[in-house]
Amino acid sequence: MALFRWQGEDAWVFAPVPAEHAPDGAGPFGRVPVIATVDGRTWRTSVWRGKTGTWALAVPARIRAGKDDGDTVSVAVEVDHTRL
């Protein structure tokens, strides 16, 4: 999946969530807590459902390890049922 920068130079960088890893439904504010793995780095976070029904994962710089807008990463998420 290719990373994308939301808007502007200092904006968040996101990765699209592959359909096979997308949550079945959205929680409050379209958010679902997950355990995410990007390029082998795992952390607890949340994913958000966009207006088009696709899911996005904000990927902090410490996880991206120098990758940025347009760079390809592998993405997996698992719903974190302990935080629902």
mmCIF file of the N, C-alpha and C atoms, coordinates in Angstrom:
data_MODEL
# 
_entry.id   MODEL 
# 
loop_
_atom_site.group_PDB 
_atom_site.id 
_atom_site.type_symbol 
_atom_site.label_atom_id 
_atom_site.label_alt_id 
_atom_site.label_comp_id 
_atom_site.label_asym_id 
_atom_site.label_entity_id 
_atom_site.label_seq_id 
_atom_site.pdbx_PDB_ins_code 
_atom_site.Cartn_x 
_atom_site.Cartn_y 
_atom_site.Cartn_z 
_atom_site.occupancy 
_atom_site.B_iso_or_equiv 
_atom_site.pdbx_formal_charge 
_atom_site.auth_seq_id 
_atom_site.auth_comp_id 
_atom_site.auth_asym_id 
_atom_site.auth_atom_id 
_atom_site.pdbx_PDB_model_num 
ATOM 1   N N  . MET A 1 1  ? 0.856   -1.169 0.000  1.00 0.00 ? 1  MET A N  1 
ATOM 2   C CA . MET A 1 1  ? 0.000   0.000  0.000  1.00 0.00 ? 1  MET A CA 1 
ATOM 3   C C  . MET A 1 1  ? 0.903   1.233  0.000  1.00 0.00 ? 1  MET A C  1 
ATOM 4   N N  . ALA A 1 2  ? 0.486   2.267  -0.708 1.00 0.00 ? 2  ALA A N  1 
ATOM 5   C CA . ALA A 1 2  ? 1.276   3.496  -0.770 1.00 0.00 ? 2  ALA A CA 1 
ATOM 6   C C  . ALA A 1 2  ? 0.813   4.478  0.302  1.00 0.00 ? 2  ALA A C  1 
ATOM 7   N N  . LEU A 1 3  ? 1.764   5.030  1.024  1.00 0.00 ? 3  LEU A N  1 
ATOM 8   C CA . LEU A 1 3  ? 1.465   6.062  2.011  1.00 0.00 ? 3  LEU A CA 1 
ATOM 9   C C  . LEU A 1 3  ? 0.949   7.312  1.311  1.00 0.00 ? 3  LEU A C  1 
ATOM 10  N N  . PHE A 1 4  ? 0.101   8.072  2.005  1.00 0.00 ? 4  PHE A N  1 
ATOM 11  C CA . PHE A 1 4  ? -0.347  9.354  1.457  1.00 0.00 ? 4  PHE A CA 1 
ATOM 12  C C  . PHE A 1 4  ? -0.418  10.388 2.565  1.00 0.00 ? 4  PHE A C  1 
ATOM 13  N N  . ARG A 1 5  ? -0.047  11.613 2.227  1.00 0.00 ? 5  ARG A N  1 
ATOM 14  C CA . ARG A 1 5  ? -0.081  12.734 3.164  1.00 0.00 ? 5  ARG A CA 1 
ATOM 15  C C  . ARG A 1 5  ? -1.441  13.398 3.020  1.00 0.00 ? 5  ARG A C  1 
ATOM 16  N N  . TRP A 1 6  ? -2.118  13.633 4.151  1.00 0.00 ? 6  TRP A N  1 
ATOM 17  C CA . TRP A 1 6  ? -3.484  14.160 4.106  1.00 0.00 ? 6  TRP A CA 1 
ATOM 18  C C  . TRP A 1 6  ? -3.526  15.508 3.410  1.00 0.00 ? 6  TRP A C  1 
ATOM 19  N N  . GLN A 1 7  ? -3.076  16.579 4.011  1.00 0.00 ? 7  GLN A N  1 
ATOM 20  C CA . GLN A 1 7  ? -3.042  17.891 3.347  1.00 0.00 ? 7  GLN A CA 1 
ATOM 21  C C  . GLN A 1 7  ? -1.971  18.743 4.009  1.00 0.00 ? 7  GLN A C  1 
ATOM 22  N N  . GLY A 1 8  ? -1.116  19.328 3.219  1.00 0.00 ? 8  GLY A N  1 
ATOM 23  C CA . GLY A 1 8  ? -0.103  20.239 3.738  1.00 0.00 ? 8  GLY A CA 1 
ATOM 24  C C  . GLY A 1 8  ? 1.180   19.541 4.153  1.00 0.00 ? 8  GLY A C  1 
ATOM 25  N N  . GLU A 1 9  ? 2.227   20.333 4.300  1.00 0.00 ? 9  GLU A N  1 
ATOM 26  C CA . GLU A 1 9  ? 3.565   19.823 4.601  1.00 0.00 ? 9  GLU A CA 1 
ATOM 27  C C  . GLU A 1 9  ? 3.651   19.148 5.971  1.00 0.00 ? 9  GLU A C  1 
ATOM 28  N N  . ASP A 1 10 ? 2.970   19.696 6.988  1.00 0.00 ? 10 ASP A N  1 
ATOM 29  C CA . ASP A 1 10 ? 3.057   19.153 8.336  1.00 0.00 ? 10 ASP A CA 1 
ATOM 30  C C  . ASP A 1 10 ? 1.888   18.240 8.686  1.00 0.00 ? 10 ASP A C  1 
ATOM 31  N N  . ALA A 1 11 ? 1.162   17.780 7.691  1.00 0.00 ? 11 ALA A N  1 
ATOM 32  C CA . ALA A 1 11 ? -0.027  16.957 7.914  1.00 0.00 ? 11 ALA A CA 1 
ATOM 33  C C  . ALA A 1 11 ? 0.354   15.507 8.217  1.00 0.00 ? 11 ALA A C  1 
ATOM 34  N N  . TRP A 1 12 ? -0.608  14.772 8.742  1.00 0.00 ? 12 TRP A N  1 
ATOM 35  C CA . TRP A 1 12 ? -0.423  13.357 9.033  1.00 0.00 ? 12 TRP A CA 1 
ATOM 36  C C  . TRP A 1 12 ? -0.219  12.556 7.751  1.00 0.00 ? 12 TRP A C  1 
ATOM 37  N N  . VAL A 1 13 ? 0.518   11.465 7.898  1.00 0.00 ? 13 VAL A N  1 
ATOM 38  C CA . VAL A 1 13 ? 0.719   10.523 6.795  1.00 0.00 ? 13 VAL A CA 1 
ATOM 39  C C  . VAL A 1 13 ? -0.083  9.268  7.130  1.00 0.00 ? 13 VAL A C  1 
ATOM 40  N N  . PHE A 1 14 ? -0.832  8.775  6.151  1.00 0.00 ? 14 PHE A N  1 
ATOM 41  C CA . PHE A 1 14 ? -1.713  7.634  6.338  1.00 0.00 ? 14 PHE A CA 1 
ATOM 42  C C  . PHE A 1 14 ? -1.352  6.507  5.388  1.00 0.00 ? 14 PHE A C  1 
ATOM 43  N N  . ALA A 1 15 ? -1.787  5.307  5.764  1.00 0.00 ? 15 ALA A N  1 
ATOM 44  C CA . ALA A 1 15 ? -1.738  4.156  4.868  1.00 0.00 ? 15 ALA A CA 1 
ATOM 45  C C  . ALA A 1 15 ? -3.164  3.659  4.705  1.00 0.00 ? 15 ALA A C  1 
ATOM 46  N N  . PRO A 1 16 ? -3.574  3.323  3.493  1.00 0.00 ? 16 PRO A N  1 
ATOM 47  C CA . PRO A 1 16 ? -4.883  2.711  3.330  1.00 0.00 ? 16 PRO A CA 1 
ATOM 48  C C  . PRO A 1 16 ? -4.869  1.324  3.981  1.00 0.00 ? 16 PRO A C  1 
ATOM 49  N N  . VAL A 1 17 ? -5.981  0.938  4.554  1.00 0.00 ? 17 VAL A N  1 
ATOM 50  C CA . VAL A 1 17 ? -6.095  -0.386 5.165  1.00 0.00 ? 17 VAL A CA 1 
ATOM 51  C C  . VAL A 1 17 ? -6.615  -1.357 4.099  1.00 0.00 ? 17 VAL A C  1 
ATOM 52  N N  . PRO A 1 18 ? -5.885  -2.432 3.843  1.00 0.00 ? 18 PRO A N  1 
ATOM 53  C CA . PRO A 1 18 ? -6.348  -3.397 2.845  1.00 0.00 ? 18 PRO A CA 1 
ATOM 54  C C  . PRO A 1 18 ? -7.723  -3.963 3.230  1.00 0.00 ? 18 PRO A C  1 
ATOM 55  N N  . ALA A 1 19 ? -8.555  -4.216 2.251  1.00 0.00 ? 19 ALA A N  1 
ATOM 56  C CA . ALA A 1 19 ? -9.918  -4.685 2.489  1.00 0.00 ? 19 ALA A CA 1 
ATOM 57  C C  . ALA A 1 19 ? -9.953  -5.921 3.383  1.00 0.00 ? 19 ALA A C  1 
ATOM 58  N N  . GLU A 1 20 ? -8.992  -6.815 3.214  1.00 0.00 ? 20 GLU A N  1 
ATOM 59  C CA . GLU A 1 20 ? -9.003  -8.045 4.018  1.00 0.00 ? 20 GLU A CA 1 
ATOM 60  C C  . GLU A 1 20 ? -8.683  -7.791 5.490  1.00 0.00 ? 20 GLU A C  1 
ATOM 61  N N  . HIS A 1 21 ? -8.175  -6.614 5.821  1.00 0.00 ? 21 HIS A N  1 
ATOM 62  C CA . HIS A 1 21 ? -7.874  -6.265 7.214  1.00 0.00 ? 21 HIS A CA 1 
ATOM 63  C C  . HIS A 1 21 ? -8.835  -5.225 7.781  1.00 0.00 ? 21 HIS A C  1 
ATOM 64  N N  . ALA A 1 22 ? -9.728  -4.716 6.957  1.00 0.00 ? 22 ALA A N  1 
ATOM 65  C CA . ALA A 1 22 ? -10.635 -3.644 7.389  1.00 0.00 ? 22 ALA A CA 1 
ATOM 66  C C  . ALA A 1 22 ? -11.638 -4.160 8.432  1.00 0.00 ? 22 ALA A C  1 
ATOM 67  N N  . PRO A 1 23 ? -11.937 -3.341 9.446  1.00 0.00 ? 23 PRO A N  1 
ATOM 68  C CA . PRO A 1 23 ? -12.952 -3.729 10.431 1.00 0.00 ? 23 PRO A CA 1 
ATOM 69  C C  . PRO A 1 23 ? -14.317 -3.886 9.773  1.00 0.00 ? 23 PRO A C  1 
ATOM 70  N N  . ASP A 1 24 ? -15.191 -4.664 10.412 1.00 0.00 ? 24 ASP A N  1 
ATOM 71  C CA . ASP A 1 24 ? -16.537 -4.897 9.888  1.00 0.00 ? 24 ASP A CA 1 
ATOM 72  C C  . ASP A 1 24 ? -17.443 -3.686 10.038 1.00 0.00 ? 24 ASP A C  1 
ATOM 73  N N  . GLY A 1 25 ? -17.198 -2.872 11.045 1.00 0.00 ? 25 GLY A N  1 
ATOM 74  C CA . GLY A 1 25 ? -18.030 -1.699 11.285 1.00 0.00 ? 25 GLY A CA 1 
ATOM 75  C C  . GLY A 1 25 ? -17.252 -0.663 12.054 1.00 0.00 ? 25 GLY A C  1 
ATOM 76  N N  . ALA A 1 26 ? -17.793 0.547  12.100 1.00 0.00 ? 26 ALA A N  1 
ATOM 77  C CA . ALA A 1 26 ? -17.112 1.656  12.753 1.00 0.00 ? 26 ALA A CA 1 
ATOM 78  C C  . ALA A 1 26 ? -17.669 1.900  14.138 1.00 0.00 ? 26 ALA A C  1 
ATOM 79  N N  . GLY A 1 27 ? -16.823 2.356  15.030 1.00 0.00 ? 27 GLY A N  1 
ATOM 80  C CA . GLY A 1 27 ? -17.232 2.754  16.362 1.00 0.00 ? 27 GLY A CA 1 
ATOM 81  C C  . GLY A 1 27 ? -17.534 4.239  16.381 1.00 0.00 ? 27 GLY A C  1 
ATOM 82  N N  . PRO A 1 28 ? -17.471 4.859  17.577 1.00 0.00 ? 28 PRO A N  1 
ATOM 83  C CA . PRO A 1 28 ? -17.725 6.296  17.680 1.00 0.00 ? 28 PRO A CA 1 
ATOM 84  C C  . PRO A 1 28 ? -16.782 7.100  16.780 1.00 0.00 ? 28 PRO A C  1 
ATOM 85  N N  . PHE A 1 29 ? -17.325 8.095  16.110 1.00 0.00 ? 29 PHE A N  1 
ATOM 86  C CA . PHE A 1 29 ? -16.565 8.988  15.238 1.00 0.00 ? 29 PHE A CA 1 
ATOM 87  C C  . PHE A 1 29 ? -15.910 8.244  14.067 1.00 0.00 ? 29 PHE A C  1 
ATOM 88  N N  . GLY A 1 30 ? -16.434 7.062  13.708 1.00 0.00 ? 30 GLY A N  1 
ATOM 89  C CA . GLY A 1 30 ? -15.889 6.289  12.603 1.00 0.00 ? 30 GLY A CA 1 
ATOM 90  C C  . GLY A 1 30 ? -14.572 5.631  12.912 1.00 0.00 ? 30 GLY A C  1 
ATOM 91  N N  . ARG A 1 31 ? -14.252 5.502  14.193 1.00 0.00 ? 31 ARG A N  1 
ATOM 92  C CA . ARG A 1 31 ? -12.954 5.021  14.654 1.00 0.00 ? 31 ARG A CA 1 
ATOM 93  C C  . ARG A 1 31 ? -13.080 3.618  15.235 1.00 0.00 ? 31 ARG A C  1 
ATOM 94  N N  . VAL A 1 32 ? -12.038 2.801  15.034 1.00 0.00 ? 32 VAL A N  1 
ATOM 95  C CA . VAL A 1 32 ? -11.967 1.469  15.621 1.00 0.00 ? 32 VAL A CA 1 
ATOM 96  C C  . VAL A 1 32 ? -10.550 1.256  16.158 1.00 0.00 ? 32 VAL A C  1 
ATOM 97  N N  . PRO A 1 33 ? -10.417 0.869  17.438 1.00 0.00 ? 33 PRO A N  1 
ATOM 98  C CA . PRO A 1 33 ? -9.082  0.590  17.978 1.00 0.00 ? 33 PRO A CA 1 
ATOM 99  C C  . PRO A 1 33 ? -8.511  -0.686 17.361 1.00 0.00 ? 33 PRO A C  1 
ATOM 100 N N  . VAL A 1 34 ? -7.235  -0.648 17.022 1.00 0.00 ? 34 VAL A N  1 
ATOM 101 C CA . VAL A 1 34 ? -6.588  -1.779 16.362 1.00 0.00 ? 34 VAL A CA 1 
ATOM 102 C C  . VAL A 1 34 ? -5.174  -1.985 16.882 1.00 0.00 ? 34 VAL A C  1 
ATOM 103 N N  . ILE A 1 35 ? -4.649  -3.143 16.559 1.00 0.00 ? 35 ILE A N  1 
ATOM 104 C CA . ILE A 1 35 ? -3.221  -3.407 16.671 1.00 0.00 ? 35 ILE A CA 1 
ATOM 105 C C  . ILE A 1 35 ? -2.728  -3.393 15.229 1.00 0.00 ? 35 ILE A C  1 
ATOM 106 N N  . ALA A 1 36 ? -1.872  -2.441 14.917 1.00 0.00 ? 36 ALA A N  1 
ATOM 107 C CA . ALA A 1 36 ? -1.426  -2.239 13.540 1.00 0.00 ? 36 ALA A CA 1 
ATOM 108 C C  . ALA A 1 36 ? 0.019   -2.693 13.367 1.00 0.00 ? 36 ALA A C  1 
ATOM 109 N N  . THR A 1 37 ? 0.305   -3.183 12.181 1.00 0.00 ? 37 THR A N  1 
ATOM 110 C CA . THR A 1 37 ? 1.679   -3.531 11.820 1.00 0.00 ? 37 THR A CA 1 
ATOM 111 C C  . THR A 1 37 ? 1.970   -2.938 10.450 1.00 0.00 ? 37 THR A C  1 
ATOM 112 N N  . VAL A 1 38 ? 3.020   -2.137 10.394 1.00 0.00 ? 38 VAL A N  1 
ATOM 113 C CA . VAL A 1 38 ? 3.482   -1.540 9.142  1.00 0.00 ? 38 VAL A CA 1 
ATOM 114 C C  . VAL A 1 38 ? 4.957   -1.890 8.990  1.00 0.00 ? 38 VAL A C  1 
ATOM 115 N N  . ASP A 1 39 ? 5.260   -2.580 7.916  1.00 0.00 ? 39 ASP A N  1 
ATOM 116 C CA . ASP A 1 39 ? 6.645   -3.006 7.645  1.00 0.00 ? 39 ASP A CA 1 
ATOM 117 C C  . ASP A 1 39 ? 7.285   -3.672 8.863  1.00 0.00 ? 39 ASP A C  1 
ATOM 118 N N  . GLY A 1 40 ? 6.529   -4.508 9.555  1.00 0.00 ? 40 GLY A N  1 
ATOM 119 C CA . GLY A 1 40 ? 7.062   -5.265 10.686 1.00 0.00 ? 40 GLY A CA 1 
ATOM 120 C C  . GLY A 1 40 ? 7.088   -4.539 12.015 1.00 0.00 ? 40 GLY A C  1 
ATOM 121 N N  . ARG A 1 41 ? 6.665   -3.283 12.051 1.00 0.00 ? 41 ARG A N  1 
ATOM 122 C CA . ARG A 1 41 ? 6.614   -2.518 13.308 1.00 0.00 ? 41 ARG A CA 1 
ATOM 123 C C  . ARG A 1 41 ? 5.171   -2.498 13.794 1.00 0.00 ? 41 ARG A C  1 
ATOM 124 N N  . THR A 1 42 ? 4.944   -2.934 15.041 1.00 0.00 ? 42 THR A N  1 
ATOM 125 C CA . THR A 1 42 ? 3.596   -3.093 15.568 1.00 0.00 ? 42 THR A CA 1 
ATOM 126 C C  . THR A 1 42 ? 3.349   -2.128 16.715 1.00 0.00 ? 42 THR A C  1 
ATOM 127 N N  . TRP A 1 43 ? 2.141   -1.557 16.768 1.00 0.00 ? 43 TRP A N  1 
ATOM 128 C CA . TRP A 1 43 ? 1.729   -0.669 17.853 1.00 0.00 ? 43 TRP A CA 1 
ATOM 129 C C  . TRP A 1 43 ? 0.209   -0.635 17.955 1.00 0.00 ? 43 TRP A C  1 
ATOM 130 N N  . ARG A 1 44 ? -0.290  -0.139 19.087 1.00 0.00 ? 44 ARG A N  1 
ATOM 131 C CA . ARG A 1 44 ? -1.732  0.010  19.303 1.00 0.00 ? 44 ARG A CA 1 
ATOM 132 C C  . ARG A 1 44 ? -2.141  1.412  18.870 1.00 0.00 ? 44 ARG A C  1 
ATOM 133 N N  . THR A 1 45 ? -3.202  1.485  18.084 1.00 0.00 ? 45 THR A N  1 
ATOM 134 C CA . THR A 1 45 ? -3.672  2.754  17.547 1.00 0.00 ? 45 THR A CA 1 
ATOM 135 C C  . THR A 1 45 ? -5.131  2.607  17.146 1.00 0.00 ? 45 THR A C  1 
ATOM 136 N N  . SER A 1 46 ? -5.601  3.408  16.238 1.00 0.00 ? 46 SER A N  1 
ATOM 137 C CA . SER A 1 46 ? -6.962  3.301  15.711 1.00 0.00 ? 46 SER A CA 1 
ATOM 138 C C  . SER A 1 46 ? -6.936  3.512  14.211 1.00 0.00 ? 46 SER A C  1 
ATOM 139 N N  . VAL A 1 47 ? -7.965  3.014  13.547 1.00 0.00 ? 47 VAL A N  1 
ATOM 140 C CA . VAL A 1 47 ? -8.175  3.305  12.131 1.00 0.00 ? 47 VAL A CA 1 
ATOM 141 C C  . VAL A 1 47 ? -9.479  4.079  12.010 1.00 0.00 ? 47 VAL A C  1 
ATOM 142 N N  . TRP A 1 48 ? -9.589  4.855  10.948 1.00 0.00 ? 48 TRP A N  1 
ATOM 143 C CA . TRP A 1 48 ? -10.773 5.670  10.720 1.00 0.00 ? 48 TRP A CA 1 
ATOM 144 C C  . TRP A 1 48 ? -11.386 5.321  9.385  1.00 0.00 ? 48 TRP A C  1 
ATOM 145 N N  . ARG A 1 49 ? -12.719 5.297  9.363  1.00 0.00 ? 49 ARG A N  1 
ATOM 146 C CA . ARG A 1 49 ? -13.437 5.049  8.109  1.00 0.00 ? 49 ARG A CA 1 
ATOM 147 C C  . ARG A 1 49 ? -13.722 6.383  7.446  1.00 0.00 ? 49 ARG A C  1 
ATOM 148 N N  . GLY A 1 50 ? -13.350 6.485  6.179  1.00 0.00 ? 50 GLY A N  1 
ATOM 149 C CA . GLY A 1 50 ? -13.598 7.704  5.416  1.00 0.00 ? 50 GLY A CA 1 
ATOM 150 C C  . GLY A 1 50 ? -15.011 7.748  4.885  1.00 0.00 ? 50 GLY A C  1 
ATOM 151 N N  . LYS A 1 51 ? -15.368 8.850  4.291  1.00 0.00 ? 51 LYS A N  1 
ATOM 152 C CA . LYS A 1 51 ? -16.707 9.047  3.737  1.00 0.00 ? 51 LYS A CA 1 
ATOM 153 C C  . LYS A 1 51 ? -17.030 8.061  2.625  1.00 0.00 ? 51 LYS A C  1 
ATOM 154 N N  . THR A 1 52 ? -16.006 7.550  1.961  1.00 0.00 ? 52 THR A N  1 
ATOM 155 C CA . THR A 1 52 ? -16.227 6.605  0.863  1.00 0.00 ? 52 THR A CA 1 
ATOM 156 C C  . THR A 1 52 ? -16.295 5.158  1.355  1.00 0.00 ? 52 THR A C  1 
ATOM 157 N N  . GLY A 1 53 ? -16.130 4.954  2.661  1.00 0.00 ? 53 GLY A N  1 
ATOM 158 C CA . GLY A 1 53 ? -16.192 3.612  3.220  1.00 0.00 ? 53 GLY A CA 1 
ATOM 159 C C  . GLY A 1 53 ? -14.851 2.915  3.316  1.00 0.00 ? 53 GLY A C  1 
ATOM 160 N N  . THR A 1 54 ? -13.796 3.552  2.835  1.00 0.00 ? 54 THR A N  1 
ATOM 161 C CA . THR A 1 54 ? -12.456 2.982  2.966  1.00 0.00 ? 54 THR A CA 1 
ATOM 162 C C  . THR A 1 54 ? -11.885 3.333  4.339  1.00 0.00 ? 54 THR A C  1 
ATOM 163 N N  . TRP A 1 55 ? -10.885 2.590  4.748  1.00 0.00 ? 55 TRP A N  1 
ATOM 164 C CA . TRP A 1 55 ? -10.274 2.785  6.057  1.00 0.00 ? 55 TRP A CA 1 
ATOM 165 C C  . TRP A 1 55 ? -8.857  3.313  5.904  1.00 0.00 ? 55 TRP A C  1 
ATOM 166 N N  . ALA A 1 56 ? -8.442  4.176  6.852  1.00 0.00 ? 56 ALA A N  1 
ATOM 167 C CA . ALA A 1 56 ? -7.090  4.741  6.820  1.00 0.00 ? 56 ALA A CA 1 
ATOM 168 C C  . ALA A 1 56 ? -6.442  4.600  8.189  1.00 0.00 ? 56 ALA A C  1 
ATOM 169 N N  . LEU A 1 57 ? -5.152  4.383  8.163  1.00 0.00 ? 57 LEU A N  1 
ATOM 170 C CA . LEU A 1 57 ? -4.329  4.214  9.351  1.00 0.00 ? 57 LEU A CA 1 
ATOM 171 C C  . LEU A 1 57 ? -3.291  5.329  9.384  1.00 0.00 ? 57 LEU A C  1 
ATOM 172 N N  . ALA A 1 58 ? -3.334  6.179  10.414 1.00 0.00 ? 58 ALA A N  1 
ATOM 173 C CA . ALA A 1 58 ? -2.292  7.201  10.578 1.00 0.00 ? 58 ALA A CA 1 
ATOM 174 C C  . ALA A 1 58 ? -0.999  6.488  10.975 1.00 0.00 ? 58 ALA A C  1 
ATOM 175 N N  . VAL A 1 59 ? 0.089   6.817  10.277 1.00 0.00 ? 59 VAL A N  1 
ATOM 176 C CA . VAL A 1 59 ? 1.366   6.151  10.527 1.00 0.00 ? 59 VAL A CA 1 
ATOM 177 C C  . VAL A 1 59 ? 2.381   7.193  10.987 1.00 0.00 ? 59 VAL A C  1 
ATOM 178 N N  . PRO A 1 60 ? 2.735   7.169  12.282 1.00 0.00 ? 60 PRO A N  1 
ATOM 179 C CA . PRO A 1 60 ? 3.682   8.170  12.797 1.00 0.00 ? 60 PRO A CA 1 
ATOM 180 C C  . PRO A 1 60 ? 5.090   7.979  12.226 1.00 0.00 ? 60 PRO A C  1 
ATOM 181 N N  . ALA A 1 61 ? 5.862   9.043  12.279 1.00 0.00 ? 61 ALA A N  1 
ATOM 182 C CA . ALA A 1 61 ? 7.220   9.035  11.722 1.00 0.00 ? 61 ALA A CA 1 
ATOM 183 C C  . ALA A 1 61 ? 8.071   7.930  12.332 1.00 0.00 ? 61 ALA A C  1 
ATOM 184 N N  . ARG A 1 62 ? 7.931   7.667  13.630 1.00 0.00 ? 62 ARG A N  1 
ATOM 185 C CA . ARG A 1 62 ? 8.757   6.630  14.279 1.00 0.00 ? 62 ARG A CA 1 
ATOM 186 C C  . ARG A 1 62 ? 8.481   5.241  13.701 1.00 0.00 ? 62 ARG A C  1 
ATOM 187 N N  . ILE A 1 63 ? 7.301   5.041  13.164 1.00 0.00 ? 63 ILE A N  1 
ATOM 188 C CA . ILE A 1 63 ? 6.940   3.763  12.541 1.00 0.00 ? 63 ILE A CA 1 
ATOM 189 C C  . ILE A 1 63 ? 7.354   3.751  11.070 1.00 0.00 ? 63 ILE A C  1 
ATOM 190 N N  . ARG A 1 64 ? 7.216   4.882  10.386 1.00 0.00 ? 64 ARG A N  1 
ATOM 191 C CA . ARG A 1 64 ? 7.532   4.954  8.950  1.00 0.00 ? 64 ARG A CA 1 
ATOM 192 C C  . ARG A 1 64 ? 9.014   4.779  8.664  1.00 0.00 ? 64 ARG A C  1 
ATOM 193 N N  . ALA A 1 65 ? 9.870   5.108  9.605  1.00 0.00 ? 65 ALA A N  1 
ATOM 194 C CA . ALA A 1 65 ? 11.322  4.937  9.454  1.00 0.00 ? 65 ALA A CA 1 
ATOM 195 C C  . ALA A 1 65 ? 11.852  5.566  8.170  1.00 0.00 ? 65 ALA A C  1 
ATOM 196 N N  . GLY A 1 66 ? 11.503  6.829  7.953  1.00 0.00 ? 66 GLY A N  1 
ATOM 197 C CA . GLY A 1 66 ? 12.015  7.563  6.801  1.00 0.00 ? 66 GLY A CA 1 
ATOM 198 C C  . GLY A 1 66 ? 11.141  7.500  5.570  1.00 0.00 ? 66 GLY A C  1 
ATOM 199 N N  . LYS A 1 67 ? 10.158  6.640  5.553  1.00 0.00 ? 67 LYS A N  1 
ATOM 200 C CA . LYS A 1 67 ? 9.253   6.584  4.405  1.00 0.00 ? 67 LYS A CA 1 
ATOM 201 C C  . LYS A 1 67 ? 8.240   7.704  4.517  1.00 0.00 ? 67 LYS A C  1 
ATOM 202 N N  . ASP A 1 68 ? 7.685   8.121  3.362  1.00 0.00 ? 68 ASP A N  1 
ATOM 203 C CA . ASP A 1 68 ? 6.758   9.244  3.349  1.00 0.00 ? 68 ASP A CA 1 
ATOM 204 C C  . ASP A 1 68 ? 5.774   9.085  2.191  1.00 0.00 ? 68 ASP A C  1 
ATOM 205 N N  . ASP A 1 69 ? 5.106   10.153 1.878  1.00 0.00 ? 69 ASP A N  1 
ATOM 206 C CA . ASP A 1 69 ? 4.074   10.194 0.849  1.00 0.00 ? 69 ASP A CA 1 
ATOM 207 C C  . ASP A 1 69 ? 4.516   9.479  -0.426 1.00 0.00 ? 69 ASP A C  1 
ATOM 208 N N  . GLY A 1 70 ? 3.729   8.488  -0.857 1.00 0.00 ? 70 GLY A N  1 
ATOM 209 C CA . GLY A 1 70 ? 4.013   7.762  -2.090 1.00 0.00 ? 70 GLY A CA 1 
ATOM 210 C C  . GLY A 1 70 ? 4.844   6.506  -1.917 1.00 0.00 ? 70 GLY A C  1 
ATOM 211 N N  . ASP A 1 71 ? 5.516   6.361  -0.769 1.00 0.00 ? 71 ASP A N  1 
ATOM 212 C CA . ASP A 1 71 ? 6.322   5.167  -0.537 1.00 0.00 ? 71 ASP A CA 1 
ATOM 213 C C  . ASP A 1 71 ? 5.420   3.975  -0.214 1.00 0.00 ? 71 ASP A C  1 
ATOM 214 N N  . THR A 1 72 ? 5.853   2.797  -0.606 1.00 0.00 ? 72 THR A N  1 
ATOM 215 C CA . THR A 1 72 ? 5.078   1.574  -0.402 1.00 0.00 ? 72 THR A CA 1 
ATOM 216 C C  . THR A 1 72 ? 5.432   0.926  0.935  1.00 0.00 ? 72 THR A C  1 
ATOM 217 N N  . VAL A 1 73 ? 4.395   0.501  1.660  1.00 0.00 ? 73 VAL A N  1 
ATOM 218 C CA . VAL A 1 73 ? 4.565   -0.213 2.923  1.00 0.00 ? 73 VAL A CA 1 
ATOM 219 C C  . VAL A 1 73 ? 3.621   -1.416 2.939  1.00 0.00 ? 73 VAL A C  1 
ATOM 220 N N  . SER A 1 74 ? 3.938   -2.395 3.786  1.00 0.00 ? 74 SER A N  1 
ATOM 221 C CA . SER A 1 74 ? 2.995   -3.486 4.015  1.00 0.00 ? 74 SER A CA 1 
ATOM 222 C C  . SER A 1 74 ? 2.198   -3.133 5.273  1.00 0.00 ? 74 SER A C  1 
ATOM 223 N N  . VAL A 1 75 ? 0.890   -3.372 5.220  1.00 0.00 ? 75 VAL A N  1 
ATOM 224 C CA . VAL A 1 75 ? -0.012  -2.959 6.294  1.00 0.00 ? 75 VAL A CA 1 
ATOM 225 C C  . VAL A 1 75 ? -0.899  -4.121 6.704  1.00 0.00 ? 75 VAL A C  1 
ATOM 226 N N  . ALA A 1 76 ? -1.018  -4.327 8.026  1.00 0.00 ? 76 ALA A N  1 
ATOM 227 C CA . ALA A 1 76 ? -1.987  -5.284 8.570  1.00 0.00 ? 76 ALA A CA 1 
ATOM 228 C C  . ALA A 1 76 ? -2.557  -4.672 9.833  1.00 0.00 ? 76 ALA A C  1 
ATOM 229 N N  . VAL A 1 77 ? -3.856  -4.842 10.035 1.00 0.00 ? 77 VAL A N  1 
ATOM 230 C CA . VAL A 1 77 ? -4.482  -4.395 11.275 1.00 0.00 ? 77 VAL A CA 1 
ATOM 231 C C  . VAL A 1 77 ? -5.388  -5.496 11.798 1.00 0.00 ? 77 VAL A C  1 
ATOM 232 N N  . GLU A 1 78 ? -5.504  -5.520 13.114 1.00 0.00 ? 78 GLU A N  1 
ATOM 233 C CA . GLU A 1 78 ? -6.378  -6.469 13.779 1.00 0.00 ? 78 GLU A CA 1 
ATOM 234 C C  . GLU A 1 78 ? -7.166  -5.666 14.815 1.00 0.00 ? 78 GLU A C  1 
ATOM 235 N N  . VAL A 1 79 ? -8.476  -5.814 14.833 1.00 0.00 ? 79 VAL A N  1 
ATOM 236 C CA . VAL A 1 79 ? -9.294  -5.089 15.802 1.00 0.00 ? 79 VAL A CA 1 
ATOM 237 C C  . VAL A 1 79 ? -8.823  -5.453 17.202 1.00 0.00 ? 79 VAL A C  1 
ATOM 238 N N  . ASP A 1 80 ? -8.614  -4.425 18.033 1.00 0.00 ? 80 ASP A N  1 
ATOM 239 C CA . ASP A 1 80 ? -8.163  -4.605 19.420 1.00 0.00 ? 80 ASP A CA 1 
ATOM 240 C C  . ASP A 1 80 ? -9.397  -4.682 20.324 1.00 0.00 ? 80 ASP A C  1 
ATOM 241 N N  . HIS A 1 81 ? -9.902  -5.883 20.518 1.00 0.00 ? 81 HIS A N  1 
ATOM 242 C CA . HIS A 1 81 ? -11.143 -6.080 21.286 1.00 0.00 ? 81 HIS A CA 1 
ATOM 243 C C  . HIS A 1 81 ? -10.993 -5.673 22.744 1.00 0.00 ? 81 HIS A C  1 
ATOM 244 N N  . THR A 1 82 ? -9.765  -5.550 23.246 1.00 0.00 ? 82 THR A N  1 
ATOM 245 C CA . THR A 1 82 ? -9.566  -5.132 24.642 1.00 0.00 ? 82 THR A CA 1 
ATOM 246 C C  . THR A 1 82 ? -9.873  -3.649 24.822 1.00 0.00 ? 82 THR A C  1 
ATOM 247 N N  . ARG A 1 83 ? -9.961  -2.901 23.722 1.00 0.00 ? 83 ARG A N  1 
ATOM 248 C CA . ARG A 1 83 ? -10.220 -1.458 23.812 1.00 0.00 ? 83 ARG A CA 1 
ATOM 249 C C  . ARG A 1 83 ? -11.550 -1.052 23.202 1.00 0.00 ? 83 ARG A C  1 
ATOM 250 N N  . LEU A 1 84 ? -12.418 -1.998 22.912 1.00 0.00 ? 84 LEU A N  1 
ATOM 251 C CA . LEU A 1 84 ? -13.744 -1.663 22.366 1.00 0.00 ? 84 LEU A CA 1 
ATOM 252 C C  . LEU A 1 84 ? -14.678 -1.198 23.457 1.00 0.00 ? 84 LEU A C  1 
# 
